[in-house]
Structures are given as structure tokens and as C-alpha cells.
């Protein structure tokens, strides 16, 4: 009888492997989709704009000419830094939201 129980467990393992492979494929597809999505962060009333992908890759930075002041570089640096950080925060939020659809909101343990 013990032998029958052991043999009965094998199909479950195969089924689990198939499910794991399916989920891995879905995650890869979701990550590709996230990488194509973009977020836009603006600061300083639109003076600095940063566009980034869902994978947290900065695609562009736009700076309005009126914010450029040779006597006040620190303000421009602060605005750029704030916009980049906001774009990264939005990209992370987007990634978590999209992956959450796949994982049912379960934590991914930092995998994404």
C-alpha cells in the first residue's frame, strides 16, 4: 500500500511543475509588458519632467529654459533629482500593481 501512495504522488509533482512553468511564462510576459509601459513625473510646476519605463529606465528628461539659472544650479539639480526619484517611485508602483495582478497580491520576495 505504501508503494501505491508513492506512485500516486508523482502526477501531482508533474502538475506542479507544469503550473510553475506556466506561471514563469506569465511573469516573463508581464515583465516585458511593464518594460514597455512609461511613467511621467513632473516637478516645479512642470519645470522638469522625467519619463521612465516600468523597468525604471529613464527615457528622457525635459527642462524648461526658464528654470536654468547659472547663479542657482542647486535648484535645478534638486528639481532633476526630485523628478527622477518620483519617476522611479511611480515605475516601482506600476510594476508592483501589474505583477500583483499575476500573483494575486502575494509578495514576490523582491523578485521583481
The first five atom37 places (N, CA, C, CB, O) and aatype in JSON, in Angstrom:
{
  "aatype": [20, 20, 20, 20, 20, 20, 20, 20, 20, 20, 20, 20, 20, 20, 20, 20, 20, 20, 20, 20, 20, 20, 20, 20, 20, 20, 20, 20, 20, 20, 20, 20, 20, 20, 20, 20, 20, 20, 20, 20, 20, 20, 20, 20, 20, 20, 20, 20, 20, 20, 20, 20, 20, 20, 20, 20, 20, 20, 20, 20, 20, 20, 20, 20, 20, 20, 20, 20, 20, 20, 20, 20, 20, 20, 20, 20, 20, 20, 20, 20, 20, 20, 20, 20, 20, 20, 20, 20, 20, 20, 20, 20, 20, 20, 20, 20, 20, 20, 20, 20, 20, 20, 20, 20, 20, 20, 20, 20, 20, 20, 20, 20],
  "atom_mask": [
    [1, 1, 1, 1, 1],
    [1, 1, 1, 1, 1],
    [1, 1, 1, 1, 1],
    [1, 1, 1, 1, 1],
    [1, 1, 1, 1, 1],
    [1, 1, 1, 1, 1],
    [1, 1, 1, 1, 1],
    [1, 1, 1, 1, 1],
    [1, 1, 1, 1, 1],
    [1, 1, 1, 1, 1],
    [1, 1, 1, 1, 1],
    [1, 1, 1, 1, 1],
    [1, 1, 1, 1, 1],
    [1, 1, 1, 1, 1],
    [1, 1, 1, 1, 1],
    [1, 1, 1, 1, 1],
    [1, 1, 1, 1, 1],
    [1, 1, 1, 1, 1],
    [1, 1, 1, 1, 1],
    [1, 1, 1, 1, 1],
    [1, 1, 1, 1, 1],
    [1, 1, 1, 1, 1],
    [1, 1, 1, 1, 1],
    [1, 1, 1, 1, 1],
    [1, 1, 1, 1, 1],
    [1, 1, 1, 1, 1],
    [1, 1, 1, 1, 1],
    [1, 1, 1, 1, 1],
    [1, 1, 1, 1, 1],
    [1, 1, 1, 1, 1],
    [1, 1, 1, 1, 1],
    [1, 1, 1, 1, 1],
    [1, 1, 1, 1, 1],
    [1, 1, 1, 1, 1],
    [1, 1, 1, 1, 1],
    [1, 1, 1, 1, 1],
    [1, 1, 1, 1, 1],
    [1, 1, 1, 1, 1],
    [1, 1, 1, 1, 1],
    [1, 1, 1, 1, 1],
    [1, 1, 1, 1, 1],
    [1, 1, 1, 1, 1],
    [1, 1, 1, 1, 1],
    [1, 1, 1, 1, 1],
    [1, 1, 1, 1, 1],
    [1, 1, 1, 1, 1],
    [1, 1, 1, 1, 1],
    [1, 1, 1, 1, 1],
    [1, 1, 1, 1, 1],
    [1, 1, 1, 1, 1],
    [1, 1, 1, 1, 1],
    [1, 1, 1, 1, 1],
    [1, 1, 1, 1, 1],
    [1, 1, 1, 1, 1],
    [1, 1, 1, 1, 1],
    [1, 1, 1, 1, 1],
    [1, 1, 1, 1, 1],
    [1, 1, 1, 1, 1],
    [1, 1, 1, 1, 1],
    [1, 1, 1, 1, 1],
    [1, 1, 1, 1, 1],
    [1, 1, 1, 1, 1],
    [1, 1, 1, 1, 1],
    [1, 1, 1, 1, 1],
    [1, 1, 1, 1, 1],
    [1, 1, 1, 1, 1],
    [1, 1, 1, 1, 1],
    [1, 1, 1, 1, 1],
    [1, 1, 1, 1, 1],
    [1, 1, 1, 1, 1],
    [1, 1, 1, 1, 1],
    [1, 1, 1, 1, 1],
    [1, 1, 1, 1, 1],
    [1, 1, 1, 1, 1],
    [1, 1, 1, 1, 1],
    [1, 1, 1, 1, 1],
    [1, 1, 1, 1, 1],
    [1, 1, 1, 1, 1],
    [1, 1, 1, 1, 1],
    [1, 1, 1, 1, 1],
    [1, 1, 1, 1, 1],
    [1, 1, 1, 1, 1],
    [1, 1, 1, 1, 1],
    [1, 1, 1, 1, 1],
    [1, 1, 1, 1, 1],
    [1, 1, 1, 1, 1],
    [1, 1, 1, 1, 1],
    [1, 1, 1, 1, 1],
    [1, 1, 1, 1, 1],
    [1, 1, 1, 1, 1],
    [1, 1, 1, 1, 1],
    [1, 1, 1, 1, 1],
    [1, 1, 1, 1, 1],
    [1, 1, 1, 1, 1],
    [1, 1, 1, 1, 1],
    [1, 1, 1, 1, 1],
    [1, 1, 1, 1, 1],
    [1, 1, 1, 1, 1],
    [1, 1, 1, 1, 1],
    [1, 1, 1, 1, 1],
    [1, 1, 1, 1, 1],
    [1, 1, 1, 1, 1],
    [1, 1, 1, 1, 1],
    [1, 1, 1, 1, 1],
    [1, 1, 1, 1, 1],
    [1, 1, 1, 1, 1],
    [1, 1, 1, 1, 1],
    [1, 1, 1, 1, 1],
    [1, 1, 1, 1, 1],
    [1, 1, 1, 1, 1],
    [1, 1, 1, 1, 1],
    [1, 1, 1, 1, 1]
  ],
  "atom_positions": [
    [[0.81, -1.2, 0.0], [0.0, 0.0, 0.0], [0.86, 1.27, 0.0], [-0.92, 0.0, 1.2], [0.51, 2.25, -0.65]],
    [[1.94, 1.24, 0.71], [2.81, 2.42, 0.73], [3.33, 2.72, -0.66], [3.98, 2.2, 1.69], [3.51, 3.88, -1.03]],
    [[3.56, 1.67, -1.42], [4.06, 1.86, -2.78], [3.04, 2.6, -3.65], [4.41, 0.5, -3.4], [3.41, 3.46, -4.45]],
    [[1.78, 2.27, -3.49], [0.72, 2.9, -4.26], [0.65, 4.4, -3.92], [-0.63, 2.22, -3.99], [0.46, 5.22, -4.82]],
    [[0.79, 4.75, -2.67], [0.77, 6.15, -2.25], [1.91, 6.93, -2.88], [0.84, 6.26, -0.73], [1.73, 8.09, -3.28]],
    [[3.08, 6.31, -2.97], [4.23, 6.98, -3.56], [3.98, 7.24, -5.04], [5.5, 6.15, -3.37], [4.23, 8.34, -5.54]],
    [[3.49, 6.23, -5.73], [3.22, 6.37, -7.16], [2.13, 7.39, -7.42], [2.82, 5.04, -7.76], [2.17, 8.09, -8.44]],
    [[1.18, 7.5, -6.53], [0.09, 8.45, -6.7], [0.55, 9.89, -6.57], [-1.0, 8.17, -5.69], [-0.13, 10.8, -7.04]],
    [[1.7, 10.12, -5.92], [2.21, 11.47, -5.74], [2.92, 12.02, -6.96], [3.14, 11.51, -4.57], [3.04, 13.24, -7.08]],
    [[3.39, 11.2, -7.84], [4.15, 11.66, -8.98], [3.36, 12.55, -9.94], [4.67, 10.49, -9.73], [3.88, 13.59, -10.34]],
    [[2.14, 12.2, -10.31], [1.4, 13.11, -11.2], [1.22, 14.49, -10.6], [0.05, 12.51, -11.54], [1.22, 15.48, -11.32]],
    [[1.05, 14.58, -9.28], [0.9, 15.87, -8.63], [2.16, 16.71, -8.8], [0.58, 15.7, -7.15], [2.09, 17.92, -9.0]],
    [[3.32, 16.06, -8.72], [4.58, 16.77, -8.9], [4.69, 17.27, -10.34], [5.79, 15.86, -8.55], [5.12, 18.4, -10.58]],
    [[4.3, 16.44, -11.29], [4.34, 16.86, -12.69], [3.37, 18.02, -12.92], [3.99, 15.67, -13.62], [3.69, 18.96, -13.66]],
    [[2.22, 17.95, -12.31], [1.24, 19.02, -12.45], [1.79, 20.32, -11.85], [-0.09, 18.62, -11.77], [1.62, 21.39, -12.41]],
    [[2.44, 20.2, -10.69], [3.04, 21.38, -10.07], [4.11, 21.99, -10.96], [3.64, 21.02, -8.7], [4.21, 23.21, -11.08]],
    [[4.91, 21.15, -11.6], [5.96, 21.64, -12.5], [5.34, 22.37, -13.7], [6.85, 20.47, -12.98], [5.84, 23.42, -14.11]],
    [[4.28, 21.82, -14.25], [3.59, 22.47, -15.37], [3.04, 23.83, -14.95], [2.46, 21.58, -15.92], [3.15, 24.81, -15.68]],
    [[2.44, 23.86, -13.76], [1.88, 25.12, -13.26], [2.99, 26.14, -13.03], [1.09, 24.88, -11.95], [2.83, 27.32, -13.34]],
    [[4.12, 25.69, -12.49], [5.25, 26.59, -12.25], [5.79, 27.15, -13.57], [6.37, 25.86, -11.48], [6.1, 28.33, -13.66]],
    [[5.89, 26.3, -14.58], [6.37, 26.75, -15.88], [5.4, 27.75, -16.5], [6.57, 25.55, -16.83], [5.82, 28.74, -17.1]],
    [[4.11, 27.5, -16.36], [3.09, 28.41, -16.88], [3.19, 29.76, -16.19], [1.68, 27.81, -16.71], [3.13, 30.81, -16.83]],
    [[3.34, 29.72, -14.86], [3.43, 30.98, -14.11], [4.71, 31.73, -14.48], [3.4, 30.7, -12.59], [4.7, 32.96, -14.58]],
    [[5.81, 31.01, -14.68], [7.06, 31.66, -15.07], [6.89, 32.36, -16.42], [8.2, 30.62, -15.13], [7.36, 33.49, -16.59]],
    [[6.23, 31.72, -17.36], [5.99, 32.32, -18.67], [5.12, 33.56, -18.53], [5.31, 31.3, -19.63], [5.39, 34.58, -19.17]],
    [[4.08, 33.49, -17.7], [3.2, 34.63, -17.48], [3.97, 35.8, -16.85], [2.02, 34.24, -16.58], [3.75, 36.95, -17.21]],
    [[4.88, 35.48, -15.92], [5.68, 36.53, -15.27], [6.61, 37.19, -16.29], [6.5, 35.94, -14.1], [6.78, 38.41, -16.28]],
    [[7.22, 36.39, -17.15], [8.1, 36.94, -18.17], [7.32, 37.86, -19.11], [8.78, 35.81, -18.97], [7.81, 38.92, -19.49]],
    [[6.12, 37.45, -19.49], [5.28, 38.27, -20.35], [4.88, 39.56, -19.65], [4.03, 37.5, -20.78], [4.86, 40.63, -20.27]],
    [[4.57, 39.47, -18.36], [4.19, 40.66, -17.59], [5.37, 41.61, -17.47], [3.68, 40.26, -16.19], [5.2, 42.82, -17.57]],
    [[6.57, 41.07, -17.24], [7.75, 41.92, -17.13], [8.04, 42.63, -18.46], [8.97, 41.09, -16.71], [8.43, 43.8, -18.46]],
    [[7.84, 41.95, -19.57], [8.04, 42.57, -20.88], [7.02, 43.7, -21.07], [7.91, 41.52, -22.01], [7.35, 44.77, -21.58]],
    [[5.78, 43.45, -20.66], [4.73, 44.46, -20.77], [5.07, 45.67, -19.91], [3.35, 43.87, -20.36], [4.9, 46.82, -20.34]],
    [[5.53, 45.43, -18.7], [5.91, 46.51, -17.79], [7.03, 47.34, -18.39], [6.33, 45.94, -16.41], [7.03, 48.57, -18.29]],
    [[7.99, 46.67, -19.02], [9.11, 47.38, -19.63], [8.7, 48.3, -20.76], [10.11, 46.39, -20.14], [9.4, 49.26, -21.06]],
    [[7.57, 48.02, -21.39], [7.07, 48.86, -22.47], [6.23, 50.03, -21.95], [6.24, 48.03, -23.44], [6.01, 51.01, -22.67]],
    [[5.75, 49.92, -20.72], [4.93, 50.99, -20.14], [5.83, 52.14, -19.7], [4.1, 50.46, -18.93], [7.02, 51.95, -19.41]],
    [[5.25, 53.33, -19.67], [6.02, 54.5, -19.25], [5.27, 55.27, -18.16], [6.3, 55.42, -20.45], [4.04, 55.26, -18.09]],
    [[6.05, 55.93, -17.32], [5.51, 56.84, -16.31], [6.16, 58.19, -16.54], [5.77, 56.31, -14.84], [7.28, 58.27, -17.03]],
    [[5.45, 59.25, -16.17], [5.96, 60.6, -16.32], [5.84, 61.32, -14.99], [5.21, 61.37, -17.43], [4.78, 61.34, -14.37]],
    [[6.95, 61.9, -14.55], [6.96, 62.65, -13.3], [7.36, 64.09, -13.61], [7.93, 62.01, -12.25], [8.33, 64.33, -14.33]],
    [[6.62, 65.03, -13.06], [6.95, 66.45, -13.23], [7.07, 67.09, -11.86], [5.89, 67.18, -14.09], [6.36, 66.74, -10.92]],
    [[7.99, 68.04, -11.76], [8.17, 68.79, -10.52], [8.36, 70.26, -10.88], [9.41, 68.25, -9.7], [8.57, 70.63, -12.03]],
    [[8.27, 71.09, -9.84], [8.46, 72.53, -10.06], [7.41, 73.12, -10.97], [9.82, 72.79, -10.62], [7.72, 74.0, -11.78]],
    [[6.19, 72.65, -10.85], [5.13, 73.18, -11.69], [5.34, 72.88, -13.16], [5.01, 74.66, -11.49], [4.96, 73.66, -14.03]],
    [[5.95, 71.74, -13.44], [6.19, 71.33, -14.82], [7.52, 71.81, -15.37], [5.08, 71.85, -15.68], [7.79, 71.66, -16.57]],
    [[8.36, 72.37, -14.53], [9.65, 72.89, -14.99], [10.62, 71.76, -15.38], [10.28, 73.75, -13.91], [11.44, 71.93, -16.27]],
    [[10.5, 70.62, -14.69], [11.33, 69.46, -15.01], [10.42, 68.26, -15.14], [12.44, 69.22, -13.92], [9.56, 68.01, -14.29]],
    [[10.61, 67.51, -16.23], [9.8, 66.32, -16.49], [10.73, 65.15, -16.8], [8.81, 66.56, -17.68], [11.68, 65.27, -17.57]],
    [[10.44, 64.01, -16.16], [11.21, 62.8, -16.4], [10.25, 61.7, -16.84], [12.01, 62.37, -15.12], [9.21, 61.48, -16.22]],
    [[10.62, 61.01, -17.92], [9.86, 59.87, -18.41], [10.72, 58.64, -18.19], [9.46, 60.04, -19.93], [11.89, 58.62, -18.55]],
    [[10.12, 57.6, -17.59], [10.84, 56.36, -17.32], [9.95, 55.17, -17.7], [11.26, 56.27, -15.82], [8.73, 55.29, -17.76]],
    [[10.59, 54.03, -17.95], [9.84, 52.82, -18.23], [9.44, 52.16, -16.92], [10.68, 51.84, -19.1], [9.9, 52.54, -15.84]],
    [[8.56, 51.18, -17.03], [8.16, 50.41, -15.86], [9.33, 49.64, -15.26], [7.05, 49.45, -16.22], [9.28, 49.22, -14.1]],
    [[10.39, 49.45, -16.05], [11.61, 48.79, -15.56], [12.58, 49.77, -14.91], [12.31, 48.06, -16.7], [13.73, 49.42, -14.63]],
    [[12.12, 51.0, -14.68], [12.9, 52.05, -14.0], [14.07, 52.55, -14.83], [13.41, 51.52, -12.68], [15.08, 52.98, -14.28]],
    [[13.94, 52.51, -16.14], [14.95, 53.07, -17.04], [14.49, 54.46, -17.46], [15.18, 52.14, -18.29], [13.41, 54.61, -18.04]],
    [[15.29, 55.48, -17.16], [14.94, 56.85, -17.53], [15.08, 56.99, -19.03], [15.83, 57.88, -16.78], [16.14, 56.72, -19.6]],
    [[14.0, 57.42, -19.68], [13.99, 57.57, -21.14], [14.27, 59.0, -21.57], [12.65, 57.12, -21.69], [14.92, 59.23, -22.59]],
    [[13.78, 59.96, -20.79], [14.03, 61.35, -21.16], [13.89, 62.27, -19.96], [13.06, 61.79, -22.28], [13.18, 61.97, -18.99]],
    [[14.6, 63.39, -20.05], [14.48, 64.45, -19.06], [14.29, 65.74, -19.85], [15.75, 64.53, -18.12], [15.08, 66.07, -20.73]],
    [[13.22, 66.48, -19.52], [12.94, 67.75, -20.18], [13.02, 68.85, -19.13], [11.54, 67.73, -20.88], [12.41, 68.76, -18.07]],
    [[13.79, 69.89, -19.44], [13.97, 71.02, -18.52], [13.53, 72.29, -19.25], [15.47, 71.13, -18.04], [14.02, 72.59, -20.34]],
    [[12.61, 73.02, -18.65], [12.15, 74.29, -19.24], [13.28, 75.32, -19.12], [10.84, 74.81, -18.52], [13.93, 75.41, -18.08]],
    [[13.51, 76.08, -20.15], [14.62, 77.06, -20.15], [14.55, 78.05, -18.99], [14.62, 77.83, -21.45], [15.59, 78.47, -18.47]],
    [[13.35, 78.42, -18.57], [13.24, 79.43, -17.52], [13.72, 78.95, -16.14], [11.81, 79.88, -17.4], [13.92, 79.76, -15.24]],
    [[13.92, 77.65, -15.97], [14.42, 77.15, -14.68], [15.95, 77.13, -14.67], [13.86, 75.73, -14.4], [16.56, 76.93, -13.61]],
    [[16.56, 77.32, -15.81], [18.02, 77.29, -15.91], [18.56, 78.67, -15.51], [18.49, 76.89, -17.35], [18.3, 79.67, -16.18]],
    [[19.32, 78.68, -14.42], [19.9, 79.92, -13.91], [21.34, 79.6, -13.49], [19.06, 80.51, -12.7], [21.57, 78.85, -12.54]],
    [[22.28, 80.16, -14.2], [23.7, 79.88, -13.93], [24.08, 80.24, -12.49], [24.58, 80.66, -14.91], [25.04, 79.68, -11.95]],
    [[23.35, 81.16, -11.87], [23.65, 81.55, -10.5], [22.95, 80.68, -9.46], [23.26, 83.0, -10.28], [23.17, 80.84, -8.26]],
    [[22.11, 79.74, -9.92], [21.37, 78.89, -8.99], [21.26, 77.46, -9.53], [19.96, 79.47, -8.72], [20.17, 76.95, -9.75]],
    [[22.4, 76.83, -9.75], [22.46, 75.46, -10.26], [21.85, 74.48, -9.26], [23.91, 75.06, -10.58], [21.27, 73.47, -9.66]],
    [[21.97, 74.77, -7.97], [21.47, 73.87, -6.93], [19.97, 73.62, -7.06], [21.78, 74.43, -5.55], [19.51, 72.49, -6.86]],
    [[19.2, 74.63, -7.39], [17.76, 74.46, -7.54], [17.45, 73.52, -8.7], [17.07, 75.82, -7.77], [16.61, 72.63, -8.57]],
    [[18.14, 73.7, -9.81], [17.94, 72.83, -10.96], [18.33, 71.39, -10.62], [18.77, 73.33, -12.16], [17.61, 70.45, -10.97]],
    [[19.44, 71.22, -9.94], [19.86, 69.87, -9.52], [18.81, 69.24, -8.62], [21.22, 69.93, -8.79], [18.49, 68.06, -8.77]],
    [[18.27, 70.0, -7.69], [17.24, 69.49, -6.78], [15.98, 69.08, -7.55], [16.9, 70.54, -5.72], [15.38, 68.05, -7.25]],
    [[15.58, 69.89, -8.51], [14.4, 69.58, -9.31], [14.59, 68.31, -10.13], [14.06, 70.75, -10.23], [13.7, 67.47, -10.19]],
    [[15.76, 68.17, -10.75], [16.04, 66.97, -11.55], [16.05, 65.74, -10.65], [17.4, 67.11, -12.3], [15.47, 64.71, -10.99]],
    [[16.71, 65.85, -9.52], [16.76, 64.73, -8.58], [15.36, 64.34, -8.11], [17.64, 65.09, -7.38], [15.03, 63.15, -8.06]],
    [[14.56, 65.32, -7.76], [13.2, 65.04, -7.3], [12.37, 64.38, -8.4], [12.51, 66.32, -6.83], [11.61, 63.45, -8.13]],
    [[12.51, 64.84, -9.64], [11.74, 64.26, -10.75], [12.18, 62.84, -11.04], [11.9, 65.12, -12.0], [11.34, 61.98, -11.29]],
    [[13.48, 62.58, -11.01], [13.97, 61.22, -11.25], [13.48, 60.28, -10.15], [15.53, 61.2, -11.33], [13.01, 59.18, -10.43]],
    [[13.6, 60.7, -8.91], [13.13, 59.86, -7.81], [11.63, 59.59, -7.89], [13.47, 60.51, -6.47], [11.19, 58.48, -7.59]],
    [[10.85, 60.58, -8.28], [9.41, 60.39, -8.42], [9.1, 59.44, -9.56], [8.71, 61.73, -8.65], [8.19, 58.6, -9.44]],
    [[9.82, 59.54, -10.66], [9.6, 58.63, -11.79], [9.93, 57.19, -11.38], [10.46, 59.05, -13.01], [9.21, 56.27, -11.74]],
    [[11.0, 57.0, -10.64], [11.37, 55.66, -10.17], [10.3, 55.13, -9.21], [12.76, 55.69, -9.47], [9.95, 53.95, -9.27]],
    [[9.8, 55.98, -8.33], [8.75, 55.57, -7.4], [7.5, 55.14, -8.17], [8.41, 56.71, -6.41], [6.89, 54.12, -7.85]],
    [[7.12, 55.92, -9.18], [5.94, 55.59, -9.98], [6.16, 54.28, -10.76], [5.61, 56.74, -10.95], [5.24, 53.47, -10.88]],
    [[7.37, 54.1, -11.28], [7.67, 52.87, -12.02], [7.59, 51.66, -11.1], [9.07, 52.95, -12.67], [7.08, 50.61, -11.51]],
    [[8.07, 51.78, -9.89], [8.01, 50.69, -8.92], [6.55, 50.37, -8.58], [8.79, 51.05, -7.63], [6.16, 49.2, -8.5]],
    [[5.76, 51.41, -8.39], [4.34, 51.23, -8.09], [3.63, 50.54, -9.26], [3.67, 52.59, -7.79], [2.81, 49.64, -9.05]],
    [[3.94, 50.96, -10.47], [3.36, 50.34, -11.67], [3.74, 48.87, -11.75], [3.82, 51.08, -12.93], [2.89, 48.02, -12.02]],
    [[5.0, 48.58, -11.52], [5.49, 47.2, -11.58], [4.79, 46.33, -10.55], [7.01, 47.16, -11.36], [4.35, 45.23, -10.86]],
    [[4.68, 46.83, -9.32], [4.02, 46.06, -8.26], [2.55, 45.83, -8.59], [4.16, 46.77, -6.92], [2.01, 44.76, -8.33]],
    [[1.9, 46.85, -9.14], [0.48, 46.73, -9.49], [0.29, 45.66, -10.58], [-0.08, 48.1, -9.97], [-0.6, 44.82, -10.47]],
    [[1.12, 45.71, -11.62], [0.99, 44.76, -12.72], [1.34, 43.35, -12.28], [1.88, 45.18, -13.89], [0.64, 42.4, -12.65]],
    [[2.39, 43.19, -11.51], [2.78, 41.85, -11.04], [1.77, 41.34, -10.02], [4.19, 41.88, -10.43], [1.54, 40.14, -9.91]],
    [[1.16, 42.26, -9.26], [0.14, 41.87, -8.29], [-1.07, 41.23, -8.96], [-0.3, 43.07, -7.49], [-1.73, 40.38, -8.37]],
    [[-1.35, 41.66, -10.2], [-2.45, 41.06, -10.94], [-2.16, 39.58, -11.19], [-2.69, 41.8, -12.28], [-3.07, 38.74, -11.18]],
    [[-0.91, 39.27, -11.41], [-0.5, 37.91, -11.71], [-0.37, 37.06, -10.45], [0.81, 37.91, -12.46], [-0.75, 35.89, -10.44]],
    [[0.17, 37.65, -9.39], [0.43, 36.89, -8.17], [-0.73, 36.95, -7.18], [1.69, 37.4, -7.51], [-0.66, 36.36, -6.1]],
    [[-1.78, 37.65, -7.54], [-2.92, 37.76, -6.63], [-2.6, 38.59, -5.41], [-3.37, 36.39, -6.2], [-3.24, 38.44, -4.37]],
    [[-1.62, 39.48, -5.54], [-1.24, 40.35, -4.42], [-0.27, 39.72, -3.46], [-2.44, 40.77, -3.68], [0.13, 40.35, -2.48]],
    [[0.12, 38.46, -3.71], [1.1, 37.82, -2.82], [2.45, 38.5, -3.0], [1.21, 36.28, -3.12], [2.8, 38.87, -4.12]],
    [[3.22, 38.66, -1.93], [4.54, 39.26, -2.06], [5.43, 38.38, -2.94], [5.19, 39.47, -0.68], [5.35, 37.16, -2.9]],
    [[6.27, 39.03, -3.74], [7.14, 38.3, -4.65], [8.55, 38.12, -4.08], [7.21, 39.02, -5.97], [9.42, 37.57, -4.75]],
    [[8.75, 38.58, -2.86], [10.06, 38.39, -2.24], [11.18, 39.15, -2.93], [10.4, 36.93, -2.21], [12.32, 38.7, -2.93]],
    [[10.86, 40.31, -3.53], [11.87, 41.11, -4.2], [12.31, 40.55, -5.54], [13.04, 41.24, -3.32], [13.34, 40.96, -6.07]],
    [[11.55, 39.63, -6.1], [11.93, 39.05, -7.39], [11.72, 40.01, -8.54], [11.15, 37.78, -7.64], [12.29, 39.81, -9.61]],
    [[10.89, 41.06, -8.36], [10.56, 41.93, -9.46], [10.84, 43.36, -9.12], [9.12, 41.78, -9.84], [10.62, 44.25, -9.94]]
  ]
}
